[in-house]
Amino acid sequence: MLVEPKPSDFRRPLVADSPALPVKLDRGSATPLAVQLAEELRAFAADGRLRAGDRLPSTRALATQLAVSRTVTAAAYEQLHAEGWIAGRHGSGTYVTTAPPGAPRARPRPPRAASVTGPAVDLRPGAPWVGGIDRAAWRRAWRGAADRAPLSRPERAGVPAYRAAVAEHLLRHRGLRVSGEFDEGGRGESVLATGGTTAAVGEIAASVLRRGDTVAVEDPGYQRAVAAFRAAGMRVVSLPIDADGPLPDAVPAGARAVYCSPAHQYPLGRRMSAGRRVELVERARRAGWLVVEDDYDGELRYDVAPLPLLAALAPDVVVHLGTTSKILSPTLGAGWMVAPPQVVTSVLEHRDETGTSPAAAGQLVVVELARNGDLGRHLRRLRRELSERRDMIVKALRGAGLDLLGDDAGAHIVVPLPDPAAERAVIDAARPLGLVLDGLGRHHQGRQVWSGIALGYAACSREQLAAALPVLAELLTAPR
């Protein structure tokens, strides 16, 4: 908390025959208040705001003005006296002197970062651009969904029209060809509706895997998936990653499944190389792994076409997961799973046994958005908007001399930092300035290996982002 000058302090001088000098002390800083006060007065004397012969207030009067202990002001004066900046005159007071030759120069205080006005700007990744949803199209889709007759029995596999819309979406936007024709029961087909990625992971763990099975998950990676596997009794182990993606050789012997996000690794934002994809699926076939491919924002690529999905390379060992929560809104609670027949059968049997099924309402809204062409129009707007926002960030941060990680894709980018301490310092310093940030530390299962800020740019408005970038650049380039 800053000790700011009162308005009355600007009407009376801090020292006799000198302009008003508003002293600021930061109670939240790790620097002792006495050291801060000495630095302030030293700087005033060095830059001419205090001149030789100016009389300082007594330690008691200055302590009262600043609402600090007299011990603080006395310690600051003692330090300045020892350095030769001030001198006491018996019966008269304390005066500024001309700095003696060789006296230490005033240390410039680091510039105080500007702050964002208004509500805090949330720059954490994982949220969609809901501000860009056409509200007329949104209302039209909900009305269209409501016009359909209510279901008398749950659709365990998902609403057939939704599954057909997903098949068309995957073909158009992800190059994955799956059947768009579904029978009433849906058994044996490759596409299932889900409640989202985390819900799908939980279903796979509960229906296909067994308690105690070992699952390797990218580290850093999606911690909700980790929690879902652990909640089902899985033994989750860290799978380290490099520039090409997860390291297949690091998967322990006896593992039953590998979870990864090859199109846009979460949270580092990199794309798994073609060679690593082939290596991973070949190892999966030899070792009997089930590869769970989380394609949470694979539609959002701005530079080149995405590499083929793992599900296209190896549909026999890959479960492909997708969601509408990153391209539309988590309000819908709708996702999808494309899986080998035996996995589909196991998941459907689990749903029958537990009486669970994904909610149909969100699926029907997606069907209407797709039927009216509103989904395709929204995706085109979304890609254009997020690409431009990413360009804004790259220009601002690289212009400030900062390095960036991540492909030209998705809705977040990573600013690497040297160590976990620097990461925590930036996050802590950002909040009082009106910025809510996310670090890579919380995305690790074990020892933190990667440090930096995972910077999301979809949840806020473009105006908020533009206002936040100068503050963010100053914060990230500040000496630590």
C-alpha positions as CSV (number, residue, x, y, z in Angstrom):
1,M,0.0,0.0,0.0
2,L,1.4,3.4,-1.0
3,V,1.5,6.2,1.6
4,E,0.3,9.0,-0.6
5,P,0.5,12.7,0.2
6,K,-2.7,14.3,1.5
7,P,-4.1,17.2,-0.6
8,S,-3.1,19.5,2.2
9,D,0.5,18.4,1.8
10,F,0.6,20.2,-1.5
11,R,-0.5,23.4,0.1
12,R,2.3,23.6,2.6
13,P,5.9,22.9,1.9
14,L,7.6,19.8,3.3
15,V,10.7,22.0,4.0
16,A,11.0,25.7,4.7
17,D,11.6,27.9,1.6
18,S,11.3,25.0,-0.8
19,P,8.6,23.6,-3.1
20,A,6.2,20.9,-1.8
21,L,7.8,17.4,-2.0
22,P,5.2,14.6,-1.9
23,V,7.0,11.6,-0.4
24,K,5.6,8.2,-1.3
25,L,6.3,5.1,0.7
26,D,5.2,1.6,-0.4
27,R,4.1,-0.4,2.6
28,G,3.7,-3.5,0.5
29,S,7.4,-3.5,-0.7
30,A,10.1,-5.7,0.8
31,T,12.3,-2.6,1.1
32,P,12.2,-1.2,4.6
33,L,10.3,2.1,5.0
34,A,13.4,3.9,6.4
35,V,15.4,2.9,3.3
36,Q,12.6,4.0,1.0
37,L,12.4,7.4,2.8
38,A,16.2,7.9,2.6
39,E,16.1,7.1,-1.1
40,E,13.3,9.6,-1.7
41,L,15.1,12.4,0.1
42,R,18.4,11.5,-1.4
43,A,16.8,11.7,-4.9
44,F,15.2,15.1,-4.1
45,A,18.7,16.5,-3.1
46,A,20.3,14.9,-6.2
47,D,17.9,16.4,-8.7
48,G,17.6,19.8,-7.2
49,R,14.2,19.6,-5.6
50,L,16.0,20.0,-2.3
51,R,18.8,22.6,-2.3
52,A,21.7,23.2,0.0
53,G,20.4,25.2,3.0
54,D,16.8,23.9,2.8
55,R,15.6,22.9,6.3
56,L,14.0,19.5,6.8
57,P,11.1,18.9,9.2
58,S,11.9,17.3,12.5
59,T,11.8,13.5,12.6
60,R,8.7,13.7,14.7
61,A,6.8,16.1,12.3
62,L,7.8,14.0,9.3
63,A,6.7,10.8,11.0
64,T,3.3,12.3,11.8
65,Q,2.9,13.5,8.2
66,L,3.7,10.1,6.7
67,A,1.9,8.1,9.4
68,V,5.0,6.1,10.3
69,S,7.0,5.4,13.4
70,R,9.5,8.1,14.4
71,T,12.0,5.2,14.3
72,V,11.6,5.2,10.5
73,T,12.3,8.9,10.0
74,A,15.2,8.9,12.5
75,A,16.9,5.9,10.8
76,A,16.5,7.6,7.4
77,Y,18.0,10.9,8.7
78,E,20.9,9.0,10.4
79,Q,21.7,7.3,7.1
80,L,21.6,10.6,5.1
81,H,23.7,12.3,7.8
82,A,26.4,9.5,7.5
83,E,26.5,10.0,3.8
84,G,26.9,13.7,4.0
85,W,23.6,14.7,2.5
86,I,22.2,16.5,5.6
87,A,23.6,18.1,8.7
88,G,22.2,19.2,12.0
89,R,22.5,22.7,13.5
90,H,22.3,22.9,17.3
91,G,19.0,24.5,18.3
92,S,18.0,25.2,14.7
93,G,17.2,21.9,13.0
94,T,18.4,19.6,10.1
95,Y,19.5,21.1,6.8
96,V,20.4,19.8,3.4
97,T,24.1,20.2,2.6
98,T,26.0,20.2,-0.6
99,A,26.9,16.6,-1.3
100,P,30.6,16.1,-0.5
101,P,33.0,14.9,-3.2
102,G,32.8,11.1,-3.6
103,A,29.4,11.0,-1.8
104,P,27.2,8.2,-3.2
105,R,24.9,9.3,-5.9
106,A,21.2,9.0,-5.3
107,R,19.9,5.7,-6.6
108,P,17.1,6.3,-9.0
109,R,13.9,4.7,-7.9
110,P,12.5,2.3,-10.5
111,P,9.7,3.8,-12.4
112,R,6.3,3.1,-11.0
113,A,4.4,1.0,-13.5
114,A,1.2,2.4,-14.9
115,S,-1.9,0.6,-14.0
116,V,-5.1,-0.4,-15.9
117,T,-8.1,1.7,-15.0
118,G,-11.5,0.1,-14.5
119,P,-12.1,-3.6,-13.7
120,A,-9.2,-5.9,-13.7
121,V,-8.2,-7.4,-17.1
122,D,-8.2,-11.2,-16.9
123,L,-5.4,-12.4,-19.2
124,R,-5.5,-16.0,-18.1
125,P,-5.8,-18.6,-20.9
126,G,-8.7,-21.0,-21.3
127,A,-11.6,-18.7,-21.9
128,P,-13.4,-18.1,-25.3
129,W,-14.2,-14.9,-27.1
130,V,-17.9,-14.8,-26.0
131,G,-18.0,-11.0,-26.9
132,G,-17.8,-12.0,-30.5
133,I,-20.8,-14.2,-30.6
134,D,-23.6,-12.8,-32.8
135,R,-26.3,-12.3,-30.2
136,A,-29.1,-12.5,-32.9
137,A,-27.7,-15.8,-34.1
138,W,-27.3,-17.0,-30.5
139,R,-31.0,-16.2,-29.7
140,R,-32.1,-17.8,-33.0
141,A,-30.3,-21.0,-32.2
142,W,-31.8,-21.3,-28.7
143,R,-35.3,-20.6,-30.2
144,G,-34.7,-23.3,-32.8
145,A,-33.5,-25.7,-30.2
146,A,-36.6,-25.0,-28.1
147,D,-38.9,-25.7,-31.1
148,R,-37.8,-29.4,-31.1
149,A,-39.9,-31.8,-29.2
150,P,-38.6,-32.7,-25.7
151,L,-36.8,-36.1,-25.4
152,S,-38.7,-38.9,-23.8
153,R,-35.5,-40.9,-23.3
154,P,-31.9,-39.8,-23.0
155,E,-29.7,-40.1,-26.1
156,R,-26.8,-42.0,-24.6
157,A,-24.6,-41.5,-27.7
158,G,-25.8,-37.9,-28.2
159,V,-28.4,-36.3,-30.3
160,P,-28.1,-37.8,-33.8
161,A,-28.3,-34.4,-35.5
162,Y,-25.5,-33.1,-33.3
163,R,-23.3,-36.1,-34.1
164,A,-23.9,-35.5,-37.8
165,A,-23.0,-31.8,-37.3
166,V,-19.8,-32.8,-35.5
167,A,-18.8,-35.1,-38.3
168,E,-19.3,-32.3,-40.8
169,H,-17.4,-29.9,-38.6
170,L,-14.5,-32.2,-38.2
171,L,-14.3,-32.8,-42.0
172,R,-14.4,-29.0,-42.8
173,H,-12.2,-27.7,-40.1
174,R,-9.9,-30.5,-39.0
175,G,-9.7,-32.7,-42.1
176,L,-11.0,-35.8,-40.2
177,R,-13.4,-38.0,-42.1
178,V,-15.9,-39.9,-39.9
179,S,-19.3,-41.3,-40.6
180,G,-22.2,-38.9,-40.5
181,E,-24.9,-41.6,-40.6
182,F,-26.0,-42.9,-37.2
183,D,-28.5,-45.5,-36.2
184,E,-30.9,-44.9,-33.3
185,G,-28.8,-46.6,-30.7
186,G,-25.5,-45.3,-32.1
187,R,-23.6,-48.4,-31.0
188,G,-20.4,-49.2,-32.9
189,E,-20.2,-45.7,-34.4
190,S,-17.1,-43.6,-34.0
191,V,-18.7,-40.2,-32.8
192,L,-20.1,-39.7,-29.4
193,A,-21.4,-36.5,-27.8
194,T,-19.7,-35.6,-24.5
195,G,-20.1,-32.9,-21.8
196,G,-16.7,-31.5,-22.7
197,T,-13.1,-32.6,-22.5
198,T,-12.8,-33.2,-18.8
199,A,-16.1,-35.1,-18.7
200,A,-14.9,-37.3,-21.6
201,V,-11.6,-38.0,-19.8
202,G,-13.5,-39.1,-16.8
203,E,-15.7,-41.4,-18.8
204,I,-12.7,-43.0,-20.6
205,A,-11.0,-43.6,-17.2
206,A,-14.1,-45.1,-15.7
207,S,-15.1,-47.3,-18.6
208,V,-12.0,-48.2,-20.6
209,L,-9.2,-48.1,-18.1
210,R,-9.0,-49.8,-14.7
211,R,-8.2,-48.5,-11.3
212,G,-4.5,-48.5,-10.7
213,D,-3.6,-48.2,-14.4
214,T,-0.7,-46.0,-15.3
215,V,-1.5,-42.9,-17.5
216,A,1.2,-40.6,-18.9
217,V,0.2,-37.0,-19.2
218,E,2.2,-34.1,-20.7
219,D,4.0,-32.1,-18.1
220,P,3.3,-29.2,-18.1
221,G,-0.2,-30.0,-19.2
222,Y,-3.9,-29.8,-18.6
223,Q,-4.3,-30.3,-14.8
224,R,-8.0,-30.9,-15.0
225,A,-7.4,-34.0,-17.1
226,V,-4.8,-35.1,-14.5
227,A,-7.5,-34.6,-11.7
228,A,-10.1,-36.6,-13.7
229,F,-7.7,-39.5,-14.2
230,R,-6.7,-39.5,-10.5
231,A,-10.3,-39.3,-9.4
232,A,-11.0,-42.5,-11.3
233,G,-8.1,-44.2,-9.5
234,M,-5.4,-43.9,-12.2
235,R,-1.7,-43.6,-11.5
236,V,-0.7,-40.4,-13.4
237,V,2.9,-40.0,-14.3
238,S,4.6,-36.9,-15.9
239,L,5.5,-37.1,-19.6
240,P,8.2,-34.5,-20.3
241,I,8.0,-32.5,-23.6
242,D,10.5,-30.8,-25.8
243,A,10.2,-28.6,-28.9
244,D,8.7,-31.5,-30.9
245,G,6.2,-32.7,-28.3
246,P,6.0,-35.4,-25.7
247,L,8.8,-37.9,-25.5
248,P,7.5,-41.4,-26.2
249,D,10.6,-43.0,-24.7
250,A,9.7,-41.4,-21.3
251,V,6.4,-43.3,-21.1
252,P,6.9,-46.0,-18.4
253,A,6.6,-49.7,-19.2
254,G,3.1,-51.0,-18.5
255,A,1.4,-47.7,-19.2
256,R,-2.2,-48.1,-20.5
257,A,-2.8,-44.6,-21.9
258,V,-1.0,-41.4,-23.0
259,Y,-2.8,-38.0,-22.9
260,C,-1.5,-35.1,-25.1
261,S,-2.6,-32.0,-27.0
262,P,-0.7,-32.3,-30.3
263,A,-2.3,-29.5,-32.3
264,H,-1.6,-26.7,-29.7
265,Q,0.1,-28.1,-26.6
266,Y,-1.4,-26.7,-23.4
267,P,0.0,-24.6,-22.0
268,L,3.2,-24.1,-24.0
269,G,1.3,-23.5,-27.3
270,R,3.6,-25.6,-29.5
271,R,2.6,-28.1,-32.3
272,M,3.8,-31.7,-32.2
273,S,6.0,-32.4,-35.1
274,A,5.1,-34.8,-37.8
275,G,7.9,-37.1,-37.0
276,R,7.0,-37.2,-33.3
277,R,3.3,-37.9,-34.2
278,V,4.3,-41.0,-36.2
279,E,6.7,-42.1,-33.5
280,L,4.0,-41.8,-30.8
281,V,1.3,-43.8,-32.7
282,E,3.7,-46.5,-33.7
283,R,4.9,-46.9,-30.1
284,A,1.2,-46.9,-29.0
285,R,0.5,-49.8,-31.4
286,R,3.5,-51.8,-30.2
287,A,3.0,-51.2,-26.5
288,G,-0.8,-51.3,-26.4
289,W,-1.3,-47.7,-25.3
290,L,-4.5,-45.8,-25.9
291,V,-3.6,-42.3,-27.0
292,V,-6.1,-39.6,-25.8
293,E,-5.8,-36.6,-28.2
294,D,-7.2,-33.3,-26.7
295,D,-7.9,-31.0,-29.7
296,Y,-9.3,-28.2,-27.5
297,D,-8.7,-25.4,-30.0
298,G,-7.5,-27.0,-33.2
299,E,-9.8,-24.9,-35.3
300,L,-7.8,-21.8,-34.3
301,R,-4.7,-21.7,-36.5
302,Y,-3.6,-18.6,-38.4
303,D,-0.3,-19.4,-40.1
304,V,-0.6,-22.7,-42.0
305,A,-3.0,-25.6,-42.1
306,P,-2.7,-27.9,-39.0
307,L,-0.9,-31.2,-39.2
308,P,-3.2,-34.2,-39.6
309,L,-4.9,-35.3,-36.4
310,L,-3.5,-38.3,-34.5
311,A,-7.0,-39.8,-35.0
312,A,-6.5,-39.6,-38.8
313,L,-3.1,-41.3,-38.5
314,A,-4.1,-44.1,-36.2
315,P,-7.9,-44.4,-35.6
316,D,-7.4,-47.8,-34.1
317,V,-5.4,-46.5,-31.0
318,V,-6.4,-42.8,-30.7
319,V,-9.4,-41.2,-29.0
320,H,-9.9,-37.8,-30.3
321,L,-11.6,-35.2,-28.0
322,G,-13.0,-31.8,-29.0
323,T,-15.1,-29.1,-27.3
324,T,-17.3,-26.1,-28.1
325,S,-16.2,-24.3,-24.9
326,K,-13.2,-22.7,-26.6
327,I,-14.8,-21.8,-29.9
328,L,-18.3,-20.8,-28.6
329,S,-19.0,-20.9,-24.8
330,P,-18.9,-23.3,-21.9
331,T,-22.6,-22.5,-21.5
332,L,-23.4,-25.2,-24.0
333,G,-21.6,-28.0,-22.1
334,A,-21.1,-29.8,-25.4
335,G,-18.1,-31.7,-26.8
336,W,-17.4,-34.8,-28.8
337,M,-15.3,-38.0,-28.8
338,V,-14.1,-39.9,-31.9
339,A,-12.9,-43.3,-30.8
340,P,-12.3,-46.9,-31.9
341,P,-15.4,-49.1,-31.8
342,Q,-14.3,-50.9,-28.6
343,V,-13.9,-47.6,-26.7
344,V,-17.3,-46.3,-28.0
345,T,-19.0,-49.5,-26.8
346,S,-17.4,-49.3,-23.4
347,V,-18.4,-45.7,-22.9
348,L,-22.0,-46.4,-24.0
349,E,-22.2,-49.4,-21.6
350,H,-20.9,-47.2,-18.8
351,R,-23.5,-44.6,-19.5
352,D,-26.2,-47.2,-19.5
353,E,-25.1,-48.6,-16.2
354,T,-24.7,-45.2,-14.5
355,G,-27.7,-43.6,-16.2
356,T,-25.6,-40.7,-17.4
357,S,-25.6,-39.0,-20.8
358,P,-24.5,-35.6,-22.1
359,A,-27.1,-32.9,-21.9
360,A,-29.1,-32.5,-25.1
361,A,-29.9,-28.8,-24.9
362,G,-26.4,-27.5,-25.8
363,Q,-26.1,-30.1,-28.5
364,L,-29.3,-28.8,-30.1
365,V,-28.1,-25.2,-30.0
366,V,-24.9,-26.3,-31.9
367,V,-27.1,-28.1,-34.4
368,E,-29.1,-24.9,-35.1
369,L,-25.9,-22.7,-35.3
370,A,-24.5,-25.2,-37.9
371,R,-27.8,-25.5,-39.8
372,N,-28.1,-21.7,-40.2
373,G,-24.5,-21.3,-41.2
374,D,-23.9,-19.2,-38.1
375,L,-21.3,-21.5,-36.7
376,G,-19.1,-21.2,-39.8
377,R,-19.5,-17.4,-39.9
378,H,-18.6,-17.2,-36.2
379,L,-15.4,-19.3,-36.7
380,R,-14.3,-17.0,-39.5
381,R,-14.8,-14.0,-37.3
382,L,-13.1,-15.7,-34.4
383,R,-10.0,-16.6,-36.4
384,R,-9.7,-13.2,-37.8
385,E,-10.2,-11.4,-34.4
386,L,-7.8,-13.7,-32.4
387,S,-5.2,-13.5,-35.1
388,E,-5.2,-9.7,-35.0
389,R,-5.1,-9.8,-31.2
390,R,-2.1,-12.1,-31.3
391,D,-0.4,-9.7,-33.7
392,M,-1.0,-6.8,-31.2
393,I,0.6,-8.8,-28.4
394,V,3.6,-9.9,-30.5
395,K,4.3,-6.4,-31.7
396,A,4.0,-4.9,-28.2
397,L,6.0,-7.5,-26.3
398,R,8.7,-8.3,-28.9
399,G,9.0,-4.5,-29.4
400,A,9.9,-4.4,-25.7
401,G,12.6,-7.0,-26.2
402,L,10.7,-10.0,-24.8
403,D,10.8,-13.5,-26.1
404,L,7.6,-15.4,-26.9
405,L,6.7,-19.1,-27.2
406,G,3.9,-20.7,-29.1
407,D,2.7,-21.2,-32.6
408,D,0.6,-18.7,-34.5
409,A,-2.6,-20.4,-33.3
410,G,-5.1,-20.6,-30.5
411,A,-6.0,-18.0,-27.9
412,H,-2.9,-17.8,-25.7
413,I,0.9,-17.2,-25.9
414,V,3.7,-17.8,-23.5
415,V,6.3,-15.2,-22.2
416,P,9.2,-17.2,-20.8
417,L,10.8,-16.2,-17.6
418,P,14.1,-17.3,-16.0
419,D,12.8,-19.1,-13.0
420,P,9.7,-19.8,-10.8
421,A,10.6,-16.9,-8.5
422,A,10.5,-14.4,-11.3
423,E,7.2,-15.9,-12.5
424,R,5.6,-15.5,-9.0
425,A,6.9,-12.0,-8.7
426,V,5.4,-10.9,-12.0
427,I,2.0,-12.4,-11.1
428,D,2.0,-10.8,-7.7
429,A,3.0,-7.4,-9.1
430,A,0.4,-7.5,-11.8
431,R,-2.7,-7.7,-9.6
432,P,-2.4,-4.3,-8.0
433,L,-1.9,-2.9,-11.5
434,G,-5.2,-4.3,-12.7
435,L,-3.9,-7.5,-14.5
436,V,-4.8,-11.1,-13.7
437,L,-2.1,-13.4,-15.0
438,D,-1.4,-17.1,-15.1
439,G,2.0,-18.8,-14.7
440,L,3.3,-22.1,-16.0
441,G,4.0,-23.3,-12.5
442,R,0.5,-24.4,-11.8
443,H,0.4,-26.5,-14.9
444,H,3.1,-28.8,-13.7
445,Q,2.5,-32.1,-11.9
446,G,5.9,-32.4,-10.4
447,R,9.0,-30.2,-10.2
448,Q,8.5,-27.0,-12.2
449,V,10.7,-27.1,-15.4
450,W,9.2,-24.3,-17.5
451,S,8.7,-20.8,-16.1
452,G,6.7,-18.0,-17.7
453,I,3.4,-16.3,-18.1
454,A,0.7,-18.1,-20.1
455,L,-1.1,-15.0,-21.6
456,G,-4.7,-15.5,-22.8
457,Y,-6.1,-12.9,-25.1
458,A,-9.7,-14.0,-25.8
459,A,-11.7,-13.3,-22.7
460,C,-11.1,-9.5,-22.5
461,S,-12.2,-6.9,-25.0
462,R,-9.8,-5.6,-27.6
463,E,-9.9,-2.2,-25.8
464,Q,-8.9,-3.8,-22.5
465,L,-6.1,-5.7,-24.3
466,A,-4.7,-2.5,-25.9
467,A,-4.8,-0.8,-22.5
468,A,-3.1,-3.7,-20.7
469,L,-0.2,-4.3,-23.1
470,P,1.9,-1.2,-22.2
471,V,1.5,-2.1,-18.5
472,L,2.3,-5.7,-19.1
473,A,5.4,-4.9,-21.2
474,E,6.7,-2.5,-18.5
475,L,6.0,-5.2,-15.8
476,L,7.8,-8.0,-17.7
477,T,10.8,-5.9,-18.5
478,A,11.2,-4.5,-15.0
479,P,14.5,-5.5,-13.3
480,R,14.1,-8.3,-10.8
